[in-house]
Amino acid sequence: MTATPGRIAAKYHQDFGHGLKVESVEKGSNTAKSGLLVGDIIIKVDGKPTALKKEETAALVGKLAGNPVSLVVKRDGHQTAFNVILDPA
């Protein structure tokens, strides 16, 4: 059995200078169950800043589906940290 790369099952765009603003989260995904919400701004993945999409991509290199990653998001002006179980890429 081959290991499947993991991903955060959401669409987002760069909110320049702030992070990655979540536009949608896939219904029923591990990401949705973990609590990521539309409007959240992802500012860190596993402790690494994610002001740019390429930084989020780099933070997920080698991470497998089913494994957790820690996220720090800005939500309603406050930072919130939680774990997300990665979905299959």
Beta strands, then each sheet from edge to edge (+ up, - down):
strand 1: 6-7
strand 2: 10-15
strand 3: 19-25
strand 4: 41-45
strand 5: 48-49
strand 6: 68-75
strand 7: 78-85
strand 8: 87-88
sheet 1: 1+ 8-
sheet 2: 2+ 3- 4+ 5-
sheet 3: 2+ 3- 4+ 6- 7+
end
